[in-house]
Amino acid sequence: MGSLYWQLNDVWPVSSWATIDYKQVKKAAHYKIRDIYQPLMVSCYDPEPDTIGTYIVYATNDYNKRFNCHFEIRTIFFNGSVINTTYA
């Protein structure tokens, strides 16, 4: 499995999906793509969006060695107040 990073750079001045412009200057999306392809990644999924407190956490490890993971998961209102904190 894998992915194909399509349209890396532009070859002339144009608005496009490319993440590097024709002058070889990195666009904002290039930095997000760099973060997405990191060898260690943690993501969280809410299988039941209507309930609070049920989450599935995935840790992806592309290194050839083990890592110990410790998580602090906080549920936060839009105003910044913390509803719940869970440690795993």
BAROVO-674281 format. One record per atom (N, C-alpha, C, O): residue in one letter; atom name; x, z, y. Coordinates in steps of 0.02 Angstrom, whole numbers, plus 32768, in hexadecimal, padded with zeros to 4 digits. Layout:
BAROVO-674281
res=a atom=CA c1=X c3=Z c2=Y $
...
//
This chain:
BAROVO-674281
res=m atom=N c1=802A c3=8000 c2=7FC5 $
res=m atom=CA c1=8000 c3=8000 c2=8000 $
res=m atom=C c1=802C c3=8000 c2=803E $
res=m atom=O c1=8067 c3=8013 c2=803B $
res=g atom=N c1=8011 c3=7FEB c2=8074 $
res=g atom=CA c1=8036 c3=7FE9 c2=80B2 $
res=g atom=C c1=800C c3=7FCB c2=80E9 $
res=g atom=O c1=7FCF c3=7FC4 c2=80E3 $
res=s atom=N c1=802C c3=7FBB c2=811E $
res=s atom=CA c1=8009 c3=7F9B c2=8156 $
res=s atom=C c1=8036 c3=7F68 c2=8177 $
res=s atom=O c1=8074 c3=7F6B c2=8170 $
res=l atom=N c1=8018 c3=7F3A c2=819A $
res=l atom=CA c1=803D c3=7F06 c2=81BD $
res=l atom=C c1=8034 c3=7F12 c2=8207 $
res=l atom=O c1=7FFB c3=7F12 c2=8220 $
res=y atom=N c1=806A c3=7F1B c2=822B $
res=y atom=CA c1=8068 c3=7F25 c2=8273 $
res=y atom=C c1=8066 c3=7EDF c2=8293 $
res=y atom=O c1=8099 c3=7EBE c2=8299 $
res=w atom=N c1=802A c3=7ECA c2=82A7 $
res=w atom=CA c1=8020 c3=7E87 c2=82BF $
res=w atom=C c1=8029 c3=7E84 c2=830B $
res=w atom=O c1=8015 c3=7EB2 c2=832E $
res=q atom=N c1=8046 c3=7E50 c2=8324 $
res=q atom=CA c1=804E c3=7E41 c2=836B $
res=q atom=C c1=8076 c3=7E76 c2=838E $
res=q atom=O c1=805D c3=7E99 c2=83BA $
res=l atom=N c1=80B4 c3=7E7C c2=837B $
res=l atom=CA c1=80E2 c3=7EAE c2=8398 $
res=l atom=C c1=80F1 c3=7E9F c2=83E1 $
res=l atom=O c1=80ED c3=7ECC c2=840B $
res=n atom=N c1=8102 c3=7E61 c2=83F1 $
res=n atom=CA c1=8117 c3=7E52 c2=8435 $
res=n atom=C c1=80F9 c3=7E11 c2=844E $
res=n atom=O c1=80E6 c3=7DE6 c2=8427 $
res=d atom=N c1=80F6 c3=7E0A c2=8490 $
res=d atom=CA c1=80DF c3=7DCC c2=84B0 $
res=d atom=C c1=811B c3=7D9F c2=84BE $
res=d atom=O c1=8153 c3=7DB7 c2=84C8 $
res=v atom=N c1=8110 c3=7D5E c2=84BE $
res=v atom=CA c1=8146 c3=7D2F c2=84CC $
res=v atom=C c1=813F c3=7D11 c2=8511 $
res=v atom=O c1=816C c3=7CED c2=8528 $
res=w atom=N c1=8107 c3=7D1D c2=8534 $
res=w atom=CA c1=80FE c3=7D08 c2=857A $
res=w atom=C c1=80CE c3=7D39 c2=859B $
res=w atom=O c1=80AC c3=7D5F c2=8578 $
res=p atom=N c1=80C9 c3=7D39 c2=85DE $
res=p atom=CA c1=809D c3=7D68 c2=8601 $
res=p atom=C c1=8053 c3=7D5B c2=85EF $
res=p atom=O c1=8038 c3=7D26 c2=85FF $
res=v atom=N c1=8035 c3=7D8B c2=85CE $
res=v atom=CA c1=7FEF c3=7D83 c2=85B8 $
res=v atom=C c1=7FD2 c3=7DC8 c2=85A9 $
res=v atom=O c1=7FF7 c3=7DF6 c2=859A $
res=s atom=N c1=7F91 c3=7DCF c2=85AE $
res=s atom=CA c1=7F6F c3=7E0C c2=8598 $
res=s atom=C c1=7F60 c3=7E04 c2=854E $
res=s atom=O c1=7F3F c3=7DD3 c2=853A $
res=s atom=N c1=7F77 c3=7E32 c2=8525 $
res=s atom=CA c1=7F6E c3=7E2B c2=84DD $
res=s atom=C c1=7F70 c3=7E6F c2=84BB $
res=s atom=O c1=7F75 c3=7EA2 c2=84DD $
res=w atom=N c1=7F6B c3=7E6F c2=8479 $
res=w atom=CA c1=7F6E c3=7EAC c2=8451 $
res=w atom=C c1=7FB6 c3=7EC1 c2=8443 $
res=w atom=O c1=7FC1 c3=7EF6 c2=8426 $
res=a atom=N c1=7FE6 c3=7E9A c2=8457 $
res=a atom=CA c1=802D c3=7EA9 c2=844A $
res=a atom=C c1=8040 c3=7EEB c2=846C $
res=a atom=O c1=8023 c3=7EFE c2=849F $
res=t atom=N c1=806F c3=7F0E c2=844E $
res=t atom=CA c1=8084 c3=7F4F c2=846A $
res=t atom=C c1=80C5 c3=7F4C c2=8490 $
res=t atom=O c1=80DC c3=7F7E c2=84AC $
res=i atom=N c1=80E5 c3=7F12 c2=8492 $
res=i atom=CA c1=8121 c3=7F07 c2=84BA $
res=i atom=C c1=8116 c3=7EC7 c2=84E2 $
res=i atom=O c1=8105 c3=7E93 c2=84C5 $
res=d atom=N c1=811E c3=7ECA c2=8524 $
res=d atom=CA c1=8110 c3=7E8F c2=854D $
res=d atom=C c1=814A c3=7E5D c2=854A $
res=d atom=O c1=817D c3=7E6A c2=8529 $
res=y atom=N c1=8142 c3=7E25 c2=856C $
res=y atom=CA c1=8173 c3=7DF0 c2=8567 $
res=y atom=C c1=81B7 c3=7E02 c2=8585 $
res=y atom=O c1=81E9 c3=7DE1 c2=8577 $
res=k atom=N c1=81BA c3=7E37 c2=85AF $
res=k atom=CA c1=81FA c3=7E4E c2=85CB $
res=k atom=C c1=8219 c3=7E84 c2=859F $
res=k atom=O c1=824A c3=7EA4 c2=85B2 $
res=q atom=N c1=81FD c3=7E8E c2=8563 $
res=q atom=CA c1=8214 c3=7EC0 c2=8532 $
res=q atom=C c1=8207 c3=7F08 c2=854A $
res=q atom=O c1=822A c3=7F36 c2=8534 $
res=v atom=N c1=81D6 c3=7F12 c2=8576 $
res=v atom=CA c1=81C2 c3=7F55 c2=858D $
res=v atom=C c1=8189 c3=7F6D c2=855F $
res=v atom=O c1=8158 c3=7F4A c2=8554 $
res=k atom=N c1=8191 c3=7FAA c2=8545 $
res=k atom=CA c1=815F c3=7FC5 c2=8517 $
res=k atom=C c1=8120 c3=7FD9 c2=853D $
res=k atom=O c1=8123 c3=7FFB c2=8571 $
res=k atom=N c1=80E6 c3=7FC4 c2=8523 $
res=k atom=CA c1=80A6 c3=7FD7 c2=8540 $
res=k atom=C c1=8092 c3=801B c2=8524 $
res=k atom=O c1=80B1 c3=8034 c2=84F5 $
res=a atom=N c1=805E c3=8039 c2=8541 $
res=a atom=CA c1=8047 c3=807C c2=852C $
res=a atom=C c1=8035 c3=807E c2=84E2 $
res=a atom=O c1=8044 c3=80AF c2=84C1 $
res=a atom=N c1=8016 c3=804A c2=84C9 $
res=a atom=CA c1=8001 c3=8049 c2=8482 $
res=a atom=C c1=803D c3=804D c2=8453 $
res=a atom=O c1=8036 c3=8066 c2=841B $
res=h atom=N c1=8077 c3=8036 c2=8469 $
res=h atom=CA c1=80B2 c3=8037 c2=843E $
res=h atom=C c1=80C6 c3=807F c2=842B $
res=h atom=O c1=80DB c3=808C c2=83F3 $
res=y atom=N c1=80BE c3=80AD c2=845A $
res=y atom=CA c1=80CF c3=80F3 c2=844D $
res=y atom=C c1=809E c3=8113 c2=841D $
res=y atom=O c1=80B2 c3=813E c2=83F5 $
res=k atom=N c1=805F c3=8100 c2=8420 $
res=k atom=CA c1=802E c3=811A c2=83F1 $
res=k atom=C c1=803B c3=80FF c2=83AB $
res=k atom=O c1=8037 c3=8124 c2=837A $
res=i atom=N c1=804C c3=80C0 c2=83A5 $
res=i atom=CA c1=805D c3=80A2 c2=8364 $
res=i atom=C c1=809A c3=80C5 c2=8347 $
res=i atom=O c1=809C c3=80D2 c2=830B $
res=r atom=N c1=80CB c3=80D5 c2=8371 $
res=r atom=CA c1=8106 c3=80F9 c2=835A $
res=r atom=C c1=80F3 c3=813C c2=833B $
res=r atom=O c1=810E c3=814F c2=8307 $
res=d atom=N c1=80C4 c3=815F c2=835A $
res=d atom=CA c1=80AD c3=819F c2=833F $
res=d atom=C c1=8087 c3=8197 c2=82FE $
res=d atom=O c1=808D c3=81C0 c2=82D0 $
res=i atom=N c1=8060 c3=8162 c2=82F8 $
res=i atom=CA c1=8037 c3=8156 c2=82BC $
res=i atom=C c1=8064 c3=8149 c2=827F $
res=i atom=O c1=8053 c3=815D c2=8247 $
res=y atom=N c1=809D c3=8128 c2=8289 $
res=y atom=CA c1=80C9 c3=8118 c2=8251 $
res=y atom=C c1=80FF c3=814C c2=8244 $
res=y atom=O c1=8131 c3=813C c2=8224 $
res=q atom=N c1=80F6 c3=8189 c2=825A $
res=q atom=CA c1=8125 c3=81BF c2=824B $
res=q atom=C c1=8123 c3=81CE c2=8200 $
res=q atom=O c1=80EE c3=81C6 c2=81E1 $
res=p atom=N c1=815A c3=81E4 c2=81E2 $
res=p atom=CA c1=815C c3=81F2 c2=819A $
res=p atom=C c1=8135 c3=8230 c2=8185 $
res=p atom=O c1=8121 c3=8235 c2=814B $
res=l atom=N c1=8129 c3=825E c2=81B3 $
res=l atom=CA c1=80FF c3=8299 c2=81A5 $
res=l atom=C c1=80C3 c3=8296 c2=81D3 $
res=l atom=O c1=80CA c3=828F c2=8210 $
res=m atom=N c1=8087 c3=829B c2=81B6 $
res=m atom=CA c1=804B c3=8296 c2=81DE $
res=m atom=C c1=8016 c3=82C6 c2=81C3 $
res=m atom=O c1=800D c3=82CC c2=8187 $
res=v atom=N c1=7FF4 c3=82E7 c2=81F0 $
res=v atom=CA c1=7FBD c3=8313 c2=81DE $
res=v atom=C c1=7F7E c3=82F9 c2=8200 $
res=v atom=O c1=7F7E c3=82EB c2=823C $
res=s atom=N c1=7F48 c3=82F3 c2=81D9 $
res=s atom=CA c1=7F08 c3=82DE c2=81F6 $
res=s atom=C c1=7ED1 c3=830B c2=81DB $
res=s atom=O c1=7ED7 c3=8329 c2=81A6 $
res=c atom=N c1=7E9B c3=830E c2=8201 $
res=c atom=CA c1=7E63 c3=833A c2=81F0 $
res=c atom=C c1=7E23 c3=8310 c2=81ED $
res=c atom=O c1=7E1A c3=82E3 c2=8216 $
res=y atom=N c1=7DF8 c3=8320 c2=81BE $
res=y atom=CA c1=7DBA c3=82FB c2=81B4 $
res=y atom=C c1=7D81 c3=832D c2=81AE $
res=y atom=O c1=7D87 c3=835F c2=818B $
res=d atom=N c1=7D4A c3=831F c2=81D0 $
res=d atom=CA c1=7D0E c3=834A c2=81CD $
res=d atom=C c1=7CDA c3=8326 c2=81A2 $
res=d atom=O c1=7CB8 c3=82F9 c2=81BA $
res=p atom=N c1=7CD3 c3=8339 c2=8161 $
res=p atom=CA c1=7CA5 c3=8316 c2=8135 $
res=p atom=C c1=7C5B c3=8323 c2=8146 $
res=p atom=O c1=7C30 c3=82FA c2=8134 $
res=e atom=N c1=7C4D c3=835A c2=8167 $
res=e atom=CA c1=7C08 c3=836A c2=817B $
res=e atom=C c1=7C07 c3=8377 c2=81C6 $
res=e atom=O c1=7C0C c3=83B1 c2=81DB $
res=p atom=N c1=7C00 c3=8343 c2=81EF $
res=p atom=CA c1=7C05 c3=834C c2=8237 $
res=p atom=C c1=7BCF c3=837A c2=8255 $
res=p atom=O c1=7BD8 c3=8393 c2=828C $
res=d atom=N c1=7B99 c3=8385 c2=8231 $
res=d atom=CA c1=7B63 c3=83AF c2=824C $
res=d atom=C c1=7B6F c3=83F9 c2=8240 $
res=d atom=O c1=7B4A c3=8422 c2=825B $
res=t atom=N c1=7BA2 c3=840C c2=821A $
res=t atom=CA c1=7BB1 c3=8452 c2=820C $
res=t atom=C c1=7BF5 c3=8463 c2=822A $
res=t atom=O c1=7C20 c3=8438 c2=8232 $
res=i atom=N c1=7BFF c3=84A3 c2=8238 $
res=i atom=CA c1=7C3F c3=84BA c2=8253 $
res=i atom=C c1=7C65 c3=84DF c2=821C $
res=i atom=O c1=7C48 c3=8507 c2=81F8 $
res=g atom=N c1=7CA5 c3=84D0 c2=8215 $
res=g atom=CA c1=7CCE c3=84F6 c2=81E7 $
res=g atom=C c1=7CE1 c3=84D2 c2=81A7 $
res=g atom=O c1=7D05 c3=84EF c2=817F $
res=t atom=N c1=7CCB c3=8495 c2=819D $
res=t atom=CA c1=7CDD c3=8470 c2=8160 $
res=t atom=C c1=7D0B c3=8437 c2=8174 $
res=t atom=O c1=7CF4 c3=8406 c2=8193 $
res=y atom=N c1=7D4B c3=843B c2=8162 $
res=y atom=CA c1=7D7B c3=8407 c2=8173 $
res=y atom=C c1=7DA6 c3=83F8 c2=8136 $
res=y atom=O c1=7DB2 c3=8423 c2=810C $
res=i atom=N c1=7DBD c3=83BB c2=8133 $
res=i atom=CA c1=7DEE c3=83A7 c2=8100 $
res=i atom=C c1=7E2D c3=8393 c2=8126 $
res=i atom=O c1=7E2B c3=836A c2=8154 $
res=v atom=N c1=7E66 c3=83B1 c2=8114 $
res=v atom=CA c1=7EA5 c3=83A3 c2=8135 $
res=v atom=C c1=7ED2 c3=837C c2=8105 $
res=v atom=O c1=7EDB c3=8390 c2=80CC $
res=y atom=N c1=7EED c3=8344 c2=811D $
res=y atom=CA c1=7F1A c3=831B c2=80F6 $
res=y atom=C c1=7F5F c3=831E c2=8115 $
res=y atom=O c1=7F67 c3=831B c2=8152 $
res=a atom=N c1=7F91 c3=8325 c2=80EB $
res=a atom=CA c1=7FD7 c3=8322 c2=8101 $
res=a atom=C c1=7FF8 c3=82E9 c2=80DB $
res=a atom=O c1=7FF9 c3=82E9 c2=809E $
res=t atom=N c1=8012 c3=82B8 c2=8100 $
res=t atom=CA c1=8033 c3=827E c2=80E2 $
res=t atom=C c1=807E c3=8286 c2=80EA $
res=t atom=O c1=8097 c3=8290 c2=8121 $
res=n atom=N c1=80A2 c3=8280 c2=80B3 $
res=n atom=CA c1=80EA c3=8289 c2=80B2 $
res=n atom=C c1=810B c3=824B c2=8095 $
res=n atom=O c1=8104 c3=823E c2=8059 $
res=d atom=N c1=812F c3=8225 c2=80BE $
res=d atom=CA c1=8152 c3=81E9 c2=80A6 $
res=d atom=C c1=819C c3=81F6 c2=8098 $
res=d atom=O c1=81C1 c3=81C9 c2=8086 $
res=y atom=N c1=81B1 c3=8235 c2=80A1 $
res=y atom=CA c1=81F6 c3=8247 c2=808E $
res=y atom=C c1=81F9 c3=8252 c2=8043 $
res=y atom=O c1=81C5 c3=825B c2=8022 $
res=n atom=N c1=8234 c3=8252 c2=8027 $
res=n atom=CA c1=823D c3=825D c2=7FE0 $
res=n atom=C c1=8250 c3=82A6 c2=7FD2 $
res=n atom=O c1=827C c3=82B3 c2=7FA9 $
res=k atom=N c1=8230 c3=82D5 c2=7FF4 $
res=k atom=CA c1=823C c3=831C c2=7FE9 $
res=k atom=C c1=81FE c3=8344 c2=7FFC $
res=k atom=O c1=81D1 c3=832B c2=801F $
res=r atom=N c1=81FC c3=8382 c2=7FE4 $
res=r atom=CA c1=81C2 c3=83AD c2=7FF1 $
res=r atom=C c1=81C7 c3=83D0 c2=8034 $
res=r atom=O c1=81FE c3=83DE c2=804D $
res=f atom=N c1=818D c3=83DF c2=8050 $
res=f atom=CA c1=8188 c3=8405 c2=808E $
res=f atom=C c1=8153 c3=843A c2=8084 $
res=f atom=O c1=8120 c3=842F c2=8063 $
res=n atom=N c1=815E c3=8474 c2=80A1 $
res=n atom=CA c1=812B c3=84A8 c2=80A4 $
res=n atom=C c1=8104 c3=849F c2=80E4 $
res=n atom=O c1=8122 c3=8496 c2=811A $
res=c atom=N c1=80C3 c3=84A2 c2=80E0 $
res=c atom=CA c1=8098 c3=8498 c2=811B $
res=c atom=C c1=8070 c3=84D7 c2=8129 $
res=c atom=O c1=8055 c3=84F7 c2=80FB $
res=h atom=N c1=806C c3=84EA c2=8167 $
res=h atom=CA c1=8042 c3=8521 c2=817E $
res=h atom=C c1=8019 c3=8506 c2=81B8 $
res=h atom=O c1=8034 c3=84E8 c2=81E7 $
res=f atom=N c1=7FD7 c3=8511 c2=81B5 $
res=f atom=CA c1=7FAB c3=84F5 c2=81E8 $
res=f atom=C c1=7F87 c3=852B c2=820E $
res=f atom=O c1=7F75 c3=8560 c2=81F2 $
res=e atom=N c1=7F7B c3=851E c2=824D $
res=e atom=CA c1=7F4D c3=8546 c2=8275 $
res=e atom=C c1=7F19 c3=8514 c2=828F $
res=e atom=O c1=7F29 c3=84E6 c2=82B5 $
res=i atom=N c1=7EDB c3=851E c2=827A $
res=i atom=CA c1=7EA5 c3=84F1 c2=828F $
res=i atom=C c1=7E77 c3=8517 c2=82BE $
res=i atom=O c1=7E5B c3=854B c2=82AB $
res=r atom=N c1=7E6F c3=84FD c2=82FB $
res=r atom=CA c1=7E44 c3=851D c2=832C $
res=r atom=C c1=7E0A c3=84EF c2=833E $
res=r atom=O c1=7E14 c3=84B3 c2=8349 $
res=t atom=N c1=7DCF c3=850B c2=833F $
res=t atom=CA c1=7D94 c3=84E7 c2=8358 $
res=t atom=C c1=7D8A c3=84FD c2=83A0 $
res=t atom=O c1=7D84 c3=8538 c2=83AF $
res=i atom=N c1=7D88 c3=84CC c2=83CE $
res=i atom=CA c1=7D89 c3=84DB c2=8415 $
res=i atom=C c1=7D4E c3=84B7 c2=8437 $
res=i atom=O c1=7D41 c3=847D c2=842A $
res=f atom=N c1=7D2B c3=84DB c2=8464 $
res=f atom=CA c1=7CF7 c3=84BC c2=848E $
res=f atom=C c1=7D19 c3=848F c2=84C2 $
res=f atom=O c1=7D55 c3=8494 c2=84CC $
res=f atom=N c1=7CF2 c3=8464 c2=84E1 $
res=f atom=CA c1=7D0E c3=8438 c2=8515 $
res=f atom=C c1=7D28 c3=845E c2=8551 $
res=f atom=O c1=7D54 c3=8445 c2=8575 $
res=n atom=N c1=7D10 c3=849B c2=855D $
res=n atom=CA c1=7D28 c3=84C2 c2=8595 $
res=n atom=C c1=7D69 c3=84E7 c2=8585 $
res=n atom=O c1=7D85 c3=8509 c2=85B1 $
res=g atom=N c1=7D82 c3=84E2 c2=8547 $
res=g atom=CA c1=7DC2 c3=8500 c2=8534 $
res=g atom=C c1=7DBC c3=8541 c2=850F $
res=g atom=O c1=7DEF c3=855B c2=84F7 $
res=s atom=N c1=7D80 c3=855E c2=8509 $
res=s atom=CA c1=7D79 c3=859D c2=84E4 $
res=s atom=C c1=7D7B c3=8590 c2=8499 $
res=s atom=O c1=7D5F c3=8560 c2=8480 $
res=v atom=N c1=7D9E c3=85BD c2=8476 $
res=v atom=CA c1=7DA9 c3=85B5 c2=842E $
res=v atom=C c1=7D6D c3=85D3 c2=8408 $
res=v atom=O c1=7D5B c3=860D c2=8414 $
res=i atom=N c1=7D50 c3=85AC c2=83DB $
res=i atom=CA c1=7D19 c3=85C3 c2=83B1 $
res=i atom=C c1=7D32 c3=85E6 c2=8373 $
res=i atom=O c1=7D1B c3=861C c2=8361 $
res=n atom=N c1=7D63 c3=85C6 c2=8352 $
res=n atom=CA c1=7D7B c3=85DF c2=8311 $
res=n atom=C c1=7DC4 c3=85CB c2=8308 $
res=n atom=O c1=7DD8 c3=8595 c2=831E $
res=t atom=N c1=7DEB c3=85F6 c2=82E8 $
res=t atom=CA c1=7E2F c3=85E7 c2=82D5 $
res=t atom=C c1=7E39 c3=85F5 c2=828B $
res=t atom=O c1=7E27 c3=862B c2=8273 $
res=t atom=N c1=7E55 c3=85C5 c2=8266 $
res=t atom=CA c1=7E60 c3=85CC c2=821F $
res=t atom=C c1=7EA9 c3=85BD c2=8211 $
res=t atom=O c1=7EC6 c3=858E c2=822E $
res=y atom=N c1=7EC8 c3=85E4 c2=81E5 $
res=y atom=CA c1=7F0E c3=85DA c2=81D1 $
res=y atom=C c1=7F10 c3=85C5 c2=8188 $
res=y atom=O c1=7EEC c3=85E1 c2=815E $
res=a atom=N c1=7F39 c3=8594 c2=8179 $
res=a atom=CA c1=7F40 c3=857E c2=8133 $
res=a atom=C c1=7F89 c3=8571 c2=8124 $
res=a atom=O c1=7F9A c3=855E c2=80EC $
//
